[in-house]
Amino acid sequence: MSQHTRRLTVAQALVRFLAAQYTERDGARHRLIAATWGIFGHGNVAGLGQALLETGAHAMPFHQGRNEQAMVHAAVGYARQCDRLSAMAVTTSIGPGATNLVTGAALATVNRLPVLLLPGDTFATRTADPLLQQLEHPVSPGISVNDTLRPVSRFFDRVTRPEALIASALQAMRVLADPAETGAVTLALPQDVQAEAYDWPEEFFADRVWTVRRPAPGPGELAQAVQAVRAAERPLLIAGGGIHHSRAEDALKALVDATGIPVASTQAGKGSLRHDHPADLGGIGHTGTAVSDALARTADLVIGVGTRYSDFTTASGTLFARPDVRFLNLNITPFDAHKMAARPLVADARAGLAALTEALAGHGHRVDPAYEAEYTEGKRRWERVVEAAYRADDDSAVPTQTQVLGLLDAVVGDEDVVVNAAGSLPGDLHKLWRARSPRQYHLEYGYSCMGYEIPGGIGVLLAAPGTPVWSLAGDGTYLMMPTEIVTAVQEGLPLRLLLVQNHGYASIGGLSAQVGGERFATDYRYRAADGTFTGDPLPVDLAANAASLGMDVHRARTVGELREALRTARAAERPTCVYVETDPDNPNAPGAEAWWDVPVAEVAAREAAVRARKTYEQHTPGIRRHL
């Protein structure tokens, strides 16, 4: 063998290659692939499994998962906490293990968060055909179940020859490290190819640094942006997740302090300003605050920074109602920068905000004092709404869900991270939570995937050891994916699970009632005599379940007990669950301040749907396409 090559299997070569990849931004270097998650089956045990064992934990740390989808969620939570500068790989066998990756891959790509997927695949040589768990396609024998990952991956390749890995692996790293292109990246690895040996060039294993760019705005686009801001009488800035990914929070604060422009936040952007900053108005859109949504309806310039304008943010195209409203979008991704027929400012969020602040400073620009006084008073009124929702004076009462959040708010510190994704909690959190630091509010609401909370929290703990992390889950989302509790126990990670029992899908139950569905099949109840799910609540004991998986569990039946349980959990040094049953008849949450388009049956025999349709038709004329 030549002194310039090394003979390894494809799997061994890939693991060594991944261990030598780095990102660099602002002079700081990070491992691009910090660790690998895996569950082994016949499609990867003799390939990647053997390679990880041989390479060793120092070169490539390994985490043992319990559910393939959950492993991706943990990797995504890790990548988000690391501002996309570091990611993780996930390996599974061909078959159910591979297809279980699809939901996690979709979540990663929707949220623009990097994760490397390494599923096994059927034999490239086709000597064993059909293979166990193989999908036999009558038209194309080259199709495998891994092709389900194509539409949810930003890059996909099936590596059918050893030498093909070199170019494919380099392309995979490029996409993972590119802030405008990142998402799920899939390298499907036929199990026979994984074990095949090849003479690899030594250069393939050399340290390689992928520079994460901070492109500045073009002079022409910047000049147009300055002109738009100076001409606006009622500007409103929407802070999206791109501000966090870019670590642009200080740059945002500098712009706001200089100009007085108020800031409303998407789910991903909440915490871009501290909640007590005078210009922070809280969430925007269907789950937004009254002050944010009121200003959005009268804004003449909407400045979107790092946002992709989901339907929750725009209230399904009804929120920005002023006839002459215009949009200015600062985004590193041109696809998002051009949305809403906006003036685009294609740049890194931090670089773009700094350039805009500097350019405006030369003009001494600031919003009218009357406008500042207006939104300051609106913020003050909304704070009274939050205080009312959080207030829990009767220690013997069963808490409402918003009181649960208020009691948690009183316990957490600035460094704590709150993780959530689905159910009724995201709406309450977006309206009410008072984010105290850029990383405290960790909501996965791009895909709003039930089951994300526990593995996502584990990912955050792996990225930020010693950080108090709270995974907030309702009973519906808990039942989807509690399995990674075992991983937290195995790894000695002090995850704090706040488990809220409200006997069903509370969020969709409420939506069902609004759209004429009459809460059909949304409660967890026995069947009644008429066959409907309207009997007594099911006698499930989720606290016992969490304890059986290895958690310390504290049951809280009252406000007083919950207050004490949360304090105990905050000081815990091992996985701990606080279990609380809320009062479903008294949600105590402020109502929606903006609409959300969920089409209602156009014809129906039941009166509830007929009424809901009339209400729906009152809103649809407000839908607007910004052209």
C-alpha positions in Angstrom: 0.0 0.0 0.0 1.3 3.5 -0.9 2.5 5.6 2.0 -0.1 8.2 0.8 -3.1 6.0 1.2 -4.7 4.1 4.1 -6.7 0.9 3.7 -10.0 1.0 5.6 -13.6 0.0 5.1 -16.0 2.6 3.8 -17.6 2.9 7.3 -14.2 3.2 9.0 -13.1 5.9 6.5 -16.4 7.8 6.9 -16.1 7.9 10.7 -12.5 9.1 10.6 -13.4 11.7 8.0 -16.3 13.1 10.2 -14.0 13.3 13.2 -11.7 15.7 11.3 -14.4 18.2 10.1 -14.7 21.7 11.7 -16.6 24.9 11.3 -15.1 28.3 12.0 -16.9 31.6 12.6 -15.6 34.8 14.1 -12.3 33.1 14.8 -13.8 30.3 16.9 -13.5 26.7 15.8 -16.1 24.0 16.5 -16.3 20.3 15.6 -18.8 20.0 12.8 -19.9 16.5 13.8 -19.6 16.3 17.5 -21.0 12.8 18.1 -23.0 10.0 16.6 -26.3 8.6 17.7 -27.2 5.1 16.7 -29.4 2.1 16.9 -27.9 -1.0 15.3 -29.6 -3.6 13.1 -28.4 -5.8 10.3 -28.0 -2.8 7.9 -25.4 -1.0 10.0 -24.1 -3.2 12.8 -21.2 -4.7 10.9 -20.4 -1.5 9.0 -20.8 1.7 11.0 -21.2 -0.2 14.3 -17.8 -1.8 13.9 -16.3 1.4 12.6 -17.4 3.4 15.6 -16.1 0.7 18.0 -12.8 0.6 16.2 -12.4 4.4 15.9 -13.1 4.9 19.6 -15.2 7.3 21.7 -12.4 9.9 21.9 -12.4 10.5 18.2 -16.1 10.0 17.7 -18.3 10.0 20.8 -21.4 7.8 20.6 -24.9 8.0 22.2 -27.2 5.0 22.4 -30.8 5.9 21.4 -34.1 4.2 21.9 -36.1 5.5 19.0 -34.7 6.6 15.6 -37.0 9.7 15.3 -36.0 10.7 18.8 -32.3 10.5 18.0 -32.8 13.0 15.2 -34.7 15.3 17.6 -31.8 15.1 20.1 -29.4 16.0 17.4 -31.5 18.9 16.3 -31.8 20.2 19.8 -28.0 20.1 20.1 -27.5 21.9 16.8 -29.9 24.7 17.7 -28.2 25.2 21.1 -24.9 25.4 19.2 -26.2 28.0 16.8 -25.8 25.5 13.9 -22.0 25.6 14.3 -21.9 22.0 15.5 -24.1 19.1 14.6 -24.5 15.3 15.2 -24.8 12.2 13.0 -27.5 9.6 13.3 -27.1 6.0 12.1 -29.8 3.4 11.7 -30.4 0.1 9.9 -32.2 -0.2 6.6 -36.0 -0.8 7.0 -38.1 0.6 9.9 -35.1 2.2 11.5 -34.4 4.2 8.3 -38.0 5.2 7.7 -38.4 6.3 11.3 -35.9 9.0 10.4 -38.3 10.8 8.0 -40.2 12.8 10.6 -37.0 14.0 12.3 -35.4 14.9 9.0 -38.5 16.9 8.0 -38.3 18.8 11.4 -34.6 19.6 10.8 -35.1 20.8 7.3 -38.2 22.9 8.0 -36.3 24.6 10.9 -33.1 25.0 8.9 -31.1 23.0 11.4 -28.2 20.6 10.5 -28.2 16.9 11.1 -26.4 14.1 9.3 -28.3 10.9 8.6 -26.5 7.7 7.9 -29.1 5.0 7.3 -28.0 1.6 6.1 -29.3 0.5 2.7 -29.9 -2.6 0.6 -27.0 -4.4 -1.1 -25.4 -2.4 -3.9 -24.4 -5.7 -5.5 -28.0 -7.1 -5.1 -26.6 -10.5 -4.4 -29.1 -10.8 -1.5 -32.3 -9.8 -3.2 -34.9 -9.4 -1.7 -33.1 -8.5 1.5 -34.8 -8.6 4.9 -37.0 -5.5 5.1 -36.4 -4.6 1.5 -39.0 -2.7 -0.5 -39.4 -4.5 -3.8 -40.4 -1.8 -6.3 -41.7 -3.3 -9.6 -40.6 -0.4 -11.8 -37.2 0.5 -10.3 -35.1 -2.0 -8.3 -32.8 0.8 -7.3 -35.5 2.4 -5.1 -35.3 1.6 -1.4 -37.2 2.9 1.6 -34.4 5.4 2.1 -35.8 7.3 -0.9 -38.5 8.6 1.4 -35.8 10.8 2.8 -35.1 12.6 -0.5 -37.9 15.3 -0.2 -37.0 16.1 3.4 -33.2 16.3 2.9 -31.2 19.3 1.7 -28.7 16.8 0.3 -29.2 13.1 -0.5 -26.9 10.5 -2.0 -26.7 6.7 -2.0 -23.0 5.7 -1.9 -22.8 2.6 -4.1 -19.0 2.6 -4.6 -16.3 3.3 -2.0 -14.6 6.0 -4.1 -17.9 7.8 -4.5 -17.9 8.6 -0.8 -15.1 11.2 -1.1 -17.1 13.7 -3.3 -20.4 12.9 -1.5 -19.0 13.3 2.0 -17.5 16.7 1.1 -20.7 17.9 -0.4 -22.6 16.7 2.7 -20.3 18.8 4.9 -20.6 21.8 2.7 -24.4 21.8 3.0 -24.4 21.1 6.8 -22.1 24.1 7.4 -23.8 26.5 5.0 -26.3 28.8 6.9 -28.4 29.4 3.8 -28.6 25.7 2.7 -28.5 23.7 5.9 -31.0 21.1 7.1 -31.1 17.3 7.1 -28.3 15.7 5.0 -28.6 12.0 4.1 -25.9 9.6 3.0 -27.6 6.2 2.4 -25.0 3.5 2.8 -25.6 0.0 1.4 -24.6 -2.5 4.0 -22.2 -4.4 1.7 -20.4 -1.2 0.7 -20.0 -0.1 4.4 -17.9 -3.2 4.9 -15.9 -3.0 1.7 -12.2 -2.0 1.9 -10.5 0.7 -0.2 -7.2 2.5 -0.3 -8.1 6.0 0.8 -5.9 9.1 0.1 -4.5 10.4 3.4 -5.7 13.9 2.5 -9.3 12.7 3.0 -8.6 12.4 6.7 -6.8 15.7 7.2 -8.5 18.4 9.4 -10.8 20.4 7.2 -12.3 23.7 8.3 -15.6 25.0 6.8 -15.9 28.8 7.2 -19.3 29.9 8.1 -19.7 33.2 6.2 -21.2 36.5 7.4 -22.0 38.1 4.1 -22.6 41.8 4.3 -25.5 43.5 2.5 -24.8 44.9 -0.9 -24.5 48.7 -1.1 -27.5 49.1 -3.3 -29.8 46.9 -1.2 -28.6 48.7 2.0 -29.3 52.1 0.5 -32.8 51.1 -0.4 -33.3 49.6 3.1 -32.2 52.8 4.8 -34.5 54.8 2.6 -37.5 52.6 3.5 -36.8 52.8 7.2 -36.4 56.6 7.1 -39.7 57.0 5.2 -41.7 54.8 7.6 -43.9 56.3 10.3 -44.9 53.1 12.0 -42.1 50.5 11.4 -42.3 47.1 13.2 -39.4 44.7 13.3 -40.2 40.9 13.4 -37.4 38.9 15.0 -37.0 35.4 13.6 -34.8 32.5 14.5 -32.1 33.7 12.2 -31.2 36.3 14.8 -30.3 33.5 17.3 -28.5 31.4 14.7 -26.3 34.4 13.8 -25.8 35.5 17.4 -27.2 38.9 16.4 -29.0 39.7 19.6 -26.6 42.5 20.5 -26.8 44.0 17.0 -30.5 43.9 17.2 -30.5 45.7 20.6 -28.1 48.4 19.2 -30.5 49.1 16.3 -33.5 49.3 18.5 -31.8 51.4 21.1 -30.7 53.8 18.4 -34.0 54.0 16.5 -36.8 53.1 18.9 -38.2 50.6 16.4 -40.4 48.1 18.3 -39.7 44.3 18.1 -42.2 41.5 17.9 -41.0 37.9 17.8 -41.8 34.6 16.1 -41.7 31.4 18.1 -38.1 30.8 16.8 -37.1 34.5 17.5 -38.4 35.0 21.0 -35.7 36.1 23.3 -33.9 38.1 20.7 -34.5 41.0 23.1 -35.0 40.5 26.9 -38.6 40.6 27.8 -38.1 43.7 29.9 -36.5 45.8 27.1 -38.8 48.7 26.5 -39.2 47.8 22.8 -39.8 44.1 23.2 -43.5 43.5 22.5 -43.5 39.7 22.8 -44.9 37.2 20.3 -46.6 38.1 17.0 -49.4 36.5 15.0 -52.0 34.0 15.9 -50.4 33.3 19.2 -49.0 36.8 19.6 -49.6 39.6 22.1 -52.3 42.2 21.8 -49.8 45.0 21.4 -47.7 43.2 18.8 -50.8 42.4 16.7 -52.3 45.8 17.0 -49.1 47.4 15.7 -48.8 44.9 12.9 -52.2 45.9 11.6 -51.2 49.5 11.4 -47.5 49.1 10.4 -46.4 50.8 7.2 -43.1 49.0 7.2 -42.5 45.5 8.4 -38.8 44.6 8.9 -38.4 40.8 8.9 -35.1 39.6 10.2 -34.3 35.9 9.9 -37.9 34.9 9.6 -39.7 32.7 7.0 -43.2 34.2 7.6 -45.2 31.1 8.6 -49.0 31.3 8.6 -48.9 31.7 12.4 -46.7 34.8 12.0 -48.9 36.4 9.3 -52.2 35.2 10.8 -52.7 33.4 7.5 -52.2 36.5 5.5 -54.6 38.7 7.5 -52.4 40.5 10.0 -50.6 43.2 8.0 -53.7 45.1 7.1 -52.6 48.6 6.2 -53.2 49.2 2.5 -49.8 50.7 1.9 -47.8 48.4 4.1 -44.4 47.4 2.7 -41.8 44.8 3.7 -38.1 44.8 4.2 -36.5 41.4 4.7 -33.0 40.8 6.1 -32.2 37.1 5.6 -29.1 35.1 4.6 -31.4 32.9 2.4 -32.6 34.7 -0.7 -35.6 32.4 -0.8 -36.9 33.9 2.4 -35.6 37.5 1.8 -37.9 37.9 -1.2 -41.1 36.8 0.5 -44.0 39.2 1.0 -42.8 41.1 -2.1 -40.2 42.6 0.1 -37.2 44.8 -0.5 -34.6 42.1 0.1 -31.5 42.6 2.2 -29.6 39.4 1.6 -27.0 39.1 4.3 -26.1 37.6 7.6 -28.4 38.9 10.3 -25.6 40.3 12.5 -23.8 41.9 9.6 -27.0 43.3 8.1 -28.3 44.8 11.4 -24.9 46.4 12.1 -24.7 47.9 8.6 -28.3 49.2 8.9 -27.7 50.7 12.3 -24.5 52.5 11.1 -26.2 53.8 8.0 -29.2 55.1 10.0 -27.0 56.7 12.6 -25.6 59.0 9.9 -29.1 60.4 9.6 -29.9 60.6 13.3 -33.1 58.6 12.6 -35.5 57.7 15.4 -39.3 56.9 15.4 -41.7 59.6 16.5 -42.0 59.9 20.3 -45.8 59.5 20.1 -45.3 56.1 18.4 -42.9 55.1 21.2 -45.4 56.2 23.8 -48.1 54.2 22.1 -46.3 50.9 22.0 -44.9 51.4 25.5 -48.4 51.8 26.9 -49.5 48.8 24.9 -46.7 46.7 26.4 -47.6 47.9 29.9 -51.3 46.8 29.4 -50.1 43.4 28.1 -47.9 42.9 31.2 -51.1 43.2 33.3 -52.6 40.4 31.2 -49.6 38.2 31.9 -49.7 38.9 35.6 -53.4 38.0 35.8 -52.8 34.7 33.9 -49.8 33.8 36.1 -51.4 34.8 39.4 -51.8 31.8 41.7 -52.8 33.0 45.2 -54.7 29.9 46.4 -52.1 27.3 47.4 -54.9 24.7 47.8 -56.3 25.1 44.3 -55.8 22.9 41.3 -53.5 25.0 39.0 -54.5 26.1 35.5 -51.9 25.7 32.7 -51.0 29.4 32.7 -50.5 29.3 36.5 -48.1 26.3 35.9 -46.1 28.6 33.6 -46.2 31.4 36.1 -44.9 29.2 38.9 -42.1 27.9 36.6 -41.3 31.5 35.7 -40.8 32.3 39.4 -38.3 29.4 39.7 -36.1 29.6 36.6 -33.0 31.6 36.3 -31.7 33.5 33.3 -29.5 30.5 32.3 -32.4 28.0 32.2 -33.7 26.6 28.9 -37.4 25.8 28.4 -38.0 23.3 25.6 -41.4 22.7 24.0 -42.9 21.9 20.6 -46.6 20.9 20.4 -50.0 21.1 22.0 -51.6 24.0 23.8 -48.4 25.0 25.6 -46.7 26.7 22.5 -49.5 29.2 22.3 -49.5 30.1 26.0 -45.7 30.3 26.0 -45.5 32.6 23.0 -48.0 34.9 24.5 -46.9 34.8 28.1 -43.3 33.6 28.6 -40.9 36.3 29.7 -37.6 35.3 28.0 -34.6 36.5 30.0 -31.8 35.3 27.7 -31.3 34.5 24.1 -31.2 30.7 24.6 -33.9 30.4 27.3 -36.9 30.0 24.9 -36.4 26.8 22.8 -39.6 26.2 20.9 -39.7 23.8 17.9 -42.6 25.3 16.1 -41.5 25.1 12.5 -42.8 21.5 12.4 -44.4 21.5 15.9 -43.6 17.9 16.3 -45.2 16.0 19.2 -42.5 14.0 21.0 -39.7 16.5 20.4 -39.6 17.9 24.0 -37.7 15.1 25.8 -35.1 14.2 23.2 -34.7 17.9 22.2 -34.0 18.7 25.9 -31.4 16.0 25.9 -29.7 17.6 22.9 -29.6 20.9 24.7 -28.0 19.3 27.8 -25.3 17.7 25.7 -24.6 21.0 24.0 -24.6 23.0 27.3 -23.6 20.8 30.3 -24.6 22.2 33.6 -27.5 24.2 32.1 -30.9 23.7 33.8 -33.1 22.4 31.0 -36.9 22.0 31.3 -38.8 19.8 28.9 -42.5 20.9 29.0 -44.9 18.2 27.7 -48.6 17.6 27.8 -49.9 14.0 28.2 -50.5 13.7 24.4 -47.0 14.6 23.4 -45.5 12.6 26.3 -47.3 9.4 25.1 -45.8 9.9 21.6 -42.2 9.6 22.7 -41.1 9.1 26.3 -38.4 6.6 25.4 -35.4 8.9 25.6 -36.0 9.2 29.3 -34.0 6.0 29.4 -31.2 7.8 27.5 -31.2 10.7 30.0 -30.9 8.2 32.9 -28.1 6.2 31.1 -26.1 9.4 30.4 -26.7 10.9 33.8 -28.3 14.0 32.3 -30.4 16.0 34.8 -33.3 16.6 32.5 -36.3 18.3 34.2 -39.6 17.1 32.7 -42.6 19.2 33.5 -45.5 16.8 32.6 -48.9 18.4 32.3 -51.8 16.0 32.4 -55.0 17.4 30.8 -56.4 14.1 29.5 -56.1 14.5 25.8 -55.2 16.8 22.9 -56.1 20.1 24.5 -54.9 22.3 21.7 -56.7 20.4 18.9 -59.7 19.9 21.2 -60.1 23.7 21.5 -59.5 24.1 17.8 -62.1 21.4 17.0 -64.7 23.2 19.1 -64.0 26.4 17.1 -64.2 24.9 13.6 -67.3 22.7 14.2 -65.6 19.5 15.1 -67.2 19.5 18.6 -64.0 18.1 20.1 -64.5 14.8 18.4 -61.9 12.2 19.4 -59.6 14.8 21.2 -60.1 13.7 24.8 -58.6 10.6 26.4 -61.8 9.1 27.7 -63.6 5.8 27.7 -66.3 5.2 25.2 -69.8 6.2 26.3 -73.0 4.1 25.7 -73.4 5.9 22.3 -70.0 4.9 21.2 -68.4 8.3 21.5 -65.3 9.1 23.6 -67.2 11.0 26.2 -67.0 8.6 29.2 -64.8 9.0 32.2 -61.1 10.0 31.8 -58.7 7.1 31.2 -57.0 6.0 34.4 -53.5 6.2 33.0 -50.7 7.0 35.4 -48.0 8.9 33.5 -46.1 9.7 36.6 -45.7 6.0 37.3 -44.6 5.5 33.8 -41.9 8.2 34.0 -40.7 6.6 37.3 -40.6 3.2 35.7 -38.2 4.6 33.1 -35.8 5.8 35.8 -36.9 9.4 36.7 -37.4 10.8 40.1 -41.0 11.9 40.2 -42.8 14.6 42.2 -46.5 14.6 42.0 -48.1 18.1 42.5 -51.9 18.2 43.1 -52.2 21.8 44.1 -50.6 25.2 43.5 -48.6 24.9 46.7 -47.3 21.5 46.0 -46.4 22.5 42.5 -44.4 25.5 43.7 -42.4 23.2 46.0 -41.9 20.5 43.4 -40.5 22.9 40.9 -38.0 24.2 43.4 -36.9 20.7 44.2 -36.6 19.8 40.5 -34.5 23.0 39.8 -31.9 21.7 42.3 -32.0 18.1 41.1 -28.8 16.4 39.9 -30.5 13.5 38.0 -33.5 13.2 35.6 -36.5 14.5 37.4 -40.2 14.7 36.5 -42.8 17.1 38.0 -46.2 15.7 37.3 -49.2 18.0 37.6 -52.9 17.6 36.6 -54.4 21.0 35.5 -57.9 22.2 35.6 -59.2 21.7 32.1 -62.4 23.7 32.7 -60.4 26.9 33.6 -57.6 27.3 31.1 -57.1 31.0 32.2 -55.3 31.8 29.0 -55.8 35.0 27.0 -57.6 34.4 23.7 -56.1 34.7 20.3 -55.4 38.2 19.1 -55.3 37.2 15.4 -56.9 34.7 13.1 -55.5 31.3 11.8 -56.9 29.8 8.6 -58.3 26.3 9.3 -61.0 25.7 6.6 -64.4 24.8 7.9 -66.9 22.4 6.2 -68.7 24.4 3.6 -71.9 22.3 4.0 -72.8 20.4 7.1 -75.9 19.0 8.9 -74.7 19.7 12.4 -75.4 23.2 13.8 -71.9 23.6 15.3 -70.3 23.3 11.9 -72.8 25.6 10.3 -72.1 28.3 12.9 -68.4 27.8 12.6 -68.6 28.3 8.8 -70.3 31.6 9.2 -67.5 32.8 11.5 -65.0 31.5 9.1 -66.5 33.4 6.2 -66.3 36.6 8.2 -62.5 36.3 8.3 -61.6 35.1 4.8 -62.1 38.4 3.1 -59.2 39.7 5.1 -56.7 37.3 3.6 -54.2 39.3 1.5 -51.5 38.4 -0.9 -48.7 41.0 -0.6 -47.6 41.6 -4.2 
